[in-house]
Amino acid sequence: MIGKGVIKPSYTERPAYFAGILGMIAAIAGSLLVMGFVGTEAPIKQRALEDLQRSLAQVLPAQLHDNDPSLDTLDQPAEGGAVTRFYRATRARVAVASAFEVEEGGYSGPIRLVMGVSSEGLILGVRVLSHTETPGLGDKIEMAKNDWMLSFNGLSLTNLADERWAVKKDGGQFDQFSGATITPRAVVKAVKKGLLLEQRNRAALSRIETVAPPGLSDSQGERQTQASSQAQGASQSQGALQTQGSRQSQLTETH
Amino acid sequence: MQQHRGFKPLWNKELWQEGLWNNNVVFSQMLALCPLLAVTGTATNGLGMGLISLLVFVISNLLVSMLRGVIPPEVRIPAFVMLIATVVTLVDLMMNAWLHELHQVLGLFIPLIVTNCAILGRAEAFAYKNPVLPSIVDGIAMGLGFTLALVTLGAAREIIGSGTLFANAHLLLGEMFGFLELTVIPNYDGFLLMILPPGAFLMLGFIVAGKRVLERRSTERASAMSPAGC
């Protein structure tokens, strides 16, 4: 029963015929895909840019700056050969804050955070971009579930002593969640790592060197090739961060 | 599975009954469990995944039915897979462009629709043997049956697991459907097992058992009725 067509192609049963039919279907499928890809390319880029701007707006308060941080980027080497992309917030062309991504292994996969830090080193905001923590336990790091993330606001490496950057169980000052210690511990570690990263790059971040939009200058391209060669041999998660960084750079170029 | 002979396609009661109940993709055929278990943490996610699958069901049935005279039986399976993969990829791209919020929630699972054996199954068992219109109706009925399964399972898990129903429905359907978002059990601590994948297996087992009981009762009540489809 299975496989009998209603209209039977009785006139040929040669392999070449089958191959031809398959090739024809592949050609139709291919051209449909090309049309779909071309038609959606611009809107998808636009959506990705809006996503970026939305997450940046959450950690860089709008009243602080008068530029579009998603267009003012600076790539700086981070530990382990990875590259961190800083989004700079400026006011009257003076750097006031920056935002960047940090990543740390959580309970069941990487936790990606975006954090905004003022040029004095104070945390303006931290938000989760993606995580795979246990629903109901570790997902209190989402703002939709809990406002625990706000407990970082206003802290810096100077106004909170080094040993206090830990969850309460480890003698620090941050609440852990009932049933989940690993998740908040990872987030605290990531935030502290981010602050150190910002501190190391603060001089570079406050330098406003070009008027030309980023992504067009040659130095930017050089930095990227250098970065991608560095990323080879780096761990997989860093590789993922890297590819995302380069995708975002394409965005800023077309914009 | 079933042979469809009559040509009064659109309101063929049998087709709808098959898709929604008798031969339901999940509850009877036990197919498509991978996306089912993955996305039914909430009823809203289930609904979104169900509607996307419905769309893929209909388009894939339509294409297969249209090309059924062209595709020789010997190469039908690769041809079906190619068509379905194309449809899913296009749906994925279009959702990313125009239904971005939903895509962020379900994005990970959309490529999985390619592996949804139920769609290939319908292409093989129905669309390849039937004209275009009945195939479309079959796609809609099967897709609705799948959506029904996803929403039922999602709602059951969501109510028991987190005490809400249709949380975040406004992301899927727009602000005017915000009224769907209910808190069934206020101040509920949550029952983690139901939200995690094992809960999906457990709840699916209960629902399938419930369906079997209902079916047995109805056959006992009217034993003179025509025998079931499979």
HADDOCK unambig.tbl for C-alpha pairs under 7 A between the chains (distance, minus, plus):
assign (segid A and resid 3 and name CA) (segid B and resid 73 and name CA) 5.24 0.50 0.50
assign (segid A and resid 4 and name CA) (segid B and resid 73 and name CA) 6.45 0.50 0.50
assign (segid A and resid 5 and name CA) (segid B and resid 68 and name CA) 6.77 0.50 0.50
assign (segid A and resid 5 and name CA) (segid B and resid 73 and name CA) 6.68 0.50 0.50
assign (segid A and resid 5 and name CA) (segid B and resid 128 and name CA) 6.57 0.50 0.50
assign (segid A and resid 5 and name CA) (segid B and resid 129 and name CA) 5.86 0.50 0.50
assign (segid A and resid 6 and name CA) (segid B and resid 129 and name CA) 5.50 0.50 0.50
assign (segid A and resid 7 and name CA) (segid B and resid 69 and name CA) 5.20 0.50 0.50
assign (segid A and resid 8 and name CA) (segid B and resid 69 and name CA) 6.78 0.50 0.50
assign (segid A and resid 9 and name CA) (segid B and resid 69 and name CA) 6.98 0.50 0.50
assign (segid A and resid 9 and name CA) (segid B and resid 72 and name CA) 6.30 0.50 0.50
assign (segid A and resid 18 and name CA) (segid B and resid 72 and name CA) 6.88 0.50 0.50
assign (segid A and resid 18 and name CA) (segid B and resid 75 and name CA) 6.45 0.50 0.50
assign (segid A and resid 21 and name CA) (segid B and resid 71 and name CA) 6.75 0.50 0.50
assign (segid A and resid 22 and name CA) (segid B and resid 79 and name CA) 6.28 0.50 0.50
assign (segid A and resid 25 and name CA) (segid B and resid 79 and name CA) 6.88 0.50 0.50
assign (segid A and resid 29 and name CA) (segid B and resid 83 and name CA) 6.62 0.50 0.50
assign (segid A and resid 29 and name CA) (segid B and resid 86 and name CA) 5.88 0.50 0.50
assign (segid A and resid 33 and name CA) (segid B and resid 86 and name CA) 6.62 0.50 0.50
assign (segid A and resid 33 and name CA) (segid B and resid 90 and name CA) 6.52 0.50 0.50
assign (segid A and resid 36 and name CA) (segid B and resid 90 and name CA) 5.93 0.50 0.50
assign (segid A and resid 37 and name CA) (segid B and resid 93 and name CA) 6.95 0.50 0.50
assign (segid A and resid 40 and name CA) (segid B and resid 93 and name CA) 6.45 0.50 0.50
assign (segid A and resid 40 and name CA) (segid B and resid 94 and name CA) 6.31 0.50 0.50
assign (segid A and resid 40 and name CA) (segid B and resid 97 and name CA) 5.83 0.50 0.50
assign (segid A and resid 43 and name CA) (segid B and resid 97 and name CA) 5.08 0.50 0.50
assign (segid A and resid 44 and name CA) (segid B and resid 96 and name CA) 6.09 0.50 0.50
assign (segid A and resid 44 and name CA) (segid B and resid 97 and name CA) 4.56 0.50 0.50
assign (segid A and resid 47 and name CA) (segid B and resid 97 and name CA) 6.80 0.50 0.50
assign (segid A and resid 136 and name CA) (segid B and resid 192 and name CA) 6.46 0.50 0.50
